[in-house]
Amino acid sequence: MGASGPVAATAATSSVLLAILYGLAYLVAASSIILLNKHVLSVTPFHFPIALSSLGVLFGWVTSVAGVRTGVISLEKHKDITFSAWVKTVLPIGFFTGVTLACGNMAYFYLSLSFLQMTKALSPVCLFFILWITGLDKFHMKVFLSILVIVVGTAVAAYAEVHFTWIGIALIFVAEFFEAIKSACFQFLLANKSFTMWEGMYFVSPASLIFLGILIATLEWQQMVDENAWGQIVEHPLIFLAAGTLGFGVNYCSLGVIKHAGSLTLKVLAQMKSIIIIMFGMAIYHDVVSGQTACGYATAIVGFGFYNWAKVQAKEEDDAALAAAIGEEGEKAPLVSSGEKAA
C-alpha cells in the first residue's frame, strides 16, 4: 500500500515531463515547418505549394509502412478491413486532409506570413459550426459569444491588413473549414473505429496522397516538368527531406500533446506558435503589422481564451445534465421486480 504512493507520483511526474517534451517539440516542429515552407515557396525556385505539402504525408506513410513491415506496428485489429469500408470511412478524411494542406500552403502566395497566422484564430469558429451542424456538439450561448469575439477581432485585423486579398482569405477559410471537418472525422475514426495513431496514419495517408496527387496533376504538374522541379529537389535534398520530416513531426507531436496534456493544451500551443511566427515574419520578412491589425488580433486572442473557458464550462454543464438524467432514471426504476413481489 505504501509503495503505491511513490509509484503513482512517479507515473504522474513522467506524464508531466512527456507533456512538456511533446509541447516543446510541437512548438519547434510547427514553427519550423511554417518558416521552411515560406522560405521554399518565396525564396527558392520551387513554387509548388501542393507538392510541398504532400511531403509530410508521404514521409508519414513511408514510416508507418516500414513499421508494419518490420513488425513494430501491428494491424491485428484492422488487418481485414475491406476496400469498401476503407472508401466509406477513410477516403473522405484523405480528401479533407489533401484540400486542407493544399489550400493552406497556396495561401503563402497571397497573404503575408504574419497575417496568415492571425487568420488561424478562426479555426475554433469553423470547428464550432461543423460540430453543431453535424450534431456532434450542443449549442451553448457562452461558446457562441466567444466565437463572435474571435470573428470581430479577425475582421478588424483583416480590415487594416496591408497585403489583404480575397483569394488568400478564401484559401485560408477553405483550409480551416476542411480542417475542422477532418478533425471531426478523424476523431470518429480513432474513437469509434478504435484506430491507433499509427493505424490511422497507415490507412489515411494513401487516401490523402490520392487527392494531393490529383491536385498536383491538375494544377502543378506541367509547370513542374517545365521548370525541372525534380532537379531542384535533387539539388537541395536536405531542404525537402526536412520539410517531410517536420510535417510528420508536427502530426506526431500534436497527438502526443493530446494524449498527455489534452486537446485544450494543443489549442493554446497552436496560438503560441502563431505569435512566434508573427514575430519571425516581422523580423525576417519585414511584414508590416499596423496598430489596428495588432489590436484586432489581440481581440481575437482574448476571444480564443474566452472560447476555451466557455468550452470547459459547457462540458461541465453537459456532464451535470447527464448525471441528473441518469439519477432521474434510477429513481424511476422499480427497486423490486414483479417476480420478487409475487414470491
N, C-alpha and C positions, 0 to 999 in steps of 0.2 A: 504494500500500500504506500509505504514511504518512498519507494523508488519511482512510483508513477508521477509524482510531482516534478522531479528533475527531468524525467523523460518528456513530459508534456511541455515543460519550459524550453527544453532543447528543440523540440519539434516546432514550437511557436517561433523561437528565435531563427531557426533555419528557414521557416516560411517567410519571415520578415526580410531576412537577408536576400533570399531569392527574389522577392518582390522588388527590393531596391536594385538588385543587379539587372533584372529584366527591365525595370523602368529606365535605368541609365542607358542600357543597351538600346532600348527603343528610341530614346531621345537622340542618341548618337546616330543610329541607323536611319531613322526617319528624316532627320535634318540633313544628313549626308546625301541621301538619295535624291532629295529635292534639289540641293545645291549642285550635285553632279549632273542631274538631268538638265537643269538650267544651263550649266556650262556646255554640255554636249550640244544642246539644241541652239544655243545662241553664239557660241564661240567657235566650235569645230564645224567642218562642212557637213556633218551628219545631221540633216534636218528632217528626220523621220520619227516623229513622236510615237506613233503606234508601234513601230518596230522596236523602238527603245523600251516602251512599256512592257513588251512581251518578254523581255529578257528575264525579269524576276520570276514570272510564271514558269518559263522554260526551265530555269535553274531549280525551282521548287519541284517541278515534275521529275526532272532527272534525278534529283536527290531522293525523292520518295520511291522511284522505280528501283534505284540502286539499293535502297533499304529493304525493299520487298525481295529483290533477287538474292540478296545476301542473308536473308532471314532475320534481319534486325527489326523489320516492321512486319507484323502479322496481319493478314487479311482474313483470318479464320471466320469472323462473323459475317463478312460480306463477300466471300470468295465466289458465292453462287449468284451474285447479282446479275439479272438478265439485262439484255440490251434495252428492252422496252422500259424497264424500271429505271435504267440509267438515263434514258431520254426524258422520262417524266419528272424525275427528281433532281438530277444533276445538271443536265444540259441547260435548263433555264438559268441556273446560277452561273454557268460559264458565260452565257450571253450577257448577263448583267455585269459580271466582272470585266469582260472584254470591253464593253462600252464605257464603263467607269474609268478604266485605265487609259483608254484611247482619248476620251474627251478631256480627262484631267491633264494629260500631257500636251494635247493640242492647245490648251488654253495658255501655255507659256508663250505662244506666238502673239497673243493679243492683249495680255494683261501684264502689268509689272509684277515682279516676284513678290513684293510686299503686299500689294492689293490682292493678289491671288490667294495669299494666306489669310487675309482678312475675310474673304468670302467663305472660308472654311467654317466660320461661325454659323453658317446657315445649315450645317449638317443636322443639328437637332430638329430644325424646322421640318426638313424633309422626312426625317425618321418619325416624328410625331404624327404627321398626316398619313404616312404609309401604315403605321401600326393602328391608327384609329380607323382608317377606311377599311382595312382588312379584318378588323375586329380582334386583333392581337393585343390591343390595349384599350382602356376605357378613357373617356373624355374627362379631364379634370381642369377646372377653371384656372387654378394656380399655374398649371403647366402651360395652358393656353396663353395666359397673360405674359409669362416669361418668353414665350415664342414671339409675341408681339414686340417685346422689348428688343429681342435679337433682330427682328426684321427692321424695326425703326432704326436701330444703330447701324446696321449694314447699309440701309438705304441712304442714311446721312453720309456715311463713308464713301459710298459709290457716287453720290452727287458731287462730292468735292474731288474725286479722283481725276488726276491729270490725264492718265492713259486709259480712261474708261472707253470700252467698246461693247456694243450689244452682243457681238459674236462671242467675245470672251466670256461675258456674263452667261450667255446661253449655254456655252460649253461647260462652265462650272456648275450651272444649275442641273443640267442633264447628268453630269458626273455624280453630283451629290444625291440626286433623286434615285439614280440607279444603284448607287452605293447603299442607300437606305433599303431598297428592295432586296439587294444581295445579302445584306446583313440579316434581314428577316428570314430569307430563305435558308441561309447558311445556319442560322440558329435552329431552324426546324430540322435541318439535316443532321446536325450534331446531337440535338436533344431527342427528337422523335425517332430518328433512324439509328441512333446510338453509334454514330460515326466518331472515331477518334480524330485528332488533328491531322495525323499523317494519312489516315484513310481518306479524309476529306480532300487533302492535297492531291493524293494519288488519283482520285476519281474526278475531281473538279478541274484540275489543271489542264487535262486534254480538252475538256469542253471549252475552257477559256481560250486555249490556243486555236481552236477551230474558228471561233468568231474573230479573234485578233488576226488570224491568217486571212480571213475573208476581207476584213477591213484593209489589211496591208495590200492584198492583191488588187483591191478596188481603187484605193486612194494613193498608194505609195510605190507599188512595185516597179512600174515603168520608170519613174524618176530615180528609184534606187539603182536600177540597171544602168540608166544613162549616166549617173554620177558615180558609178562604181562604189556603191555603199559597202560591199563585201571587202573591197580593197582598203577602205577606211578602217573597218573592223580589224583586219589583219595588221594594218599599220600601227594601230593603237589597241592591242588586245587587252591590256590591263584595265583601261578605262571601261570597256564594255563588260569585262569579267567582274569588275567592281560593281557596275550597275546591276548585273544579275544577282550577285551575292547580296548586295544591300537590299534589293527588292524582296528577296527571300527572307532576309534577316528581319525586315520590318514585320512581315506576316508572322514569323515565328515568335518574335519578342512580344508582339501585341497579344498573342494567345497566352504567352507566359504571364503577362501582366494581369490579364483577365482571371487566370487560374489562381494566382497567388495574392492578388490585391483587389480584383473586381473590375467590372466594366466602367464604373464611375471614375476610378483612378486613371484608366486609359483615356477617358474623355478629357480629364484635367491635363494629362501629359500631352495630349494632342494639341491643346490650346497653348501649353508652354512651348511646344515645338513651333507653333505658328509665330509666337512672339520672337523666338530665337531667329527664325528665318527672316522675319521683317527687319530685325536689326542687321542681319547679314546683308539683306538686299539693299538697305540704305548705305552700308559701309562699303560693299564690294561693287554693286551695280549702280550706286548713286540714285536709287529710287527716291522720288520726291514724295514725301508724306506731309500733306498740309495739316494745319491745326484742326480744321474741321474733320478731315479724314481720321485723324488720331482720336478726336472726341467721339466720332461715330463708332469707331472700332472699340473704344473703351466702353461705350454704352452696350455694345453687343457682348463684350466680355462680362459686364455686370448681368446682362440678361442670361448669359450662359451659366453663371453662378446661381442665379435665381432658378433657372431651369433644373439644375442638379438638385437643389434644395427641394423644389416642388416635386420632383420625381420620387425623392425619398419619402416626402410627406404622403404622396399618392399611394405608394406601396404600403405604407403603414395603415392608411385608411382602408385599402383593399383587403389587407390581411385581417384587420379588425372586423370588417364586414363579413368576411368569410368565416371567421371564428364565431361570430354572433349567429350566422346562419346555421352552422354546424350545431351550436348549442341549442338553438330552437328545434332543430330536427331531433336532437337527443331527448329533449323534454317531451316532444310529441310521441315518441316511440313508447309502446307499452312495456312496462317493467316485467310483466308476467304474461306468457303466451296463453292462448285459449286452451291449449292442451294441458298446460300445467294447472290452470284453474279447474278443469274437469277432474284432474287427479285429486 
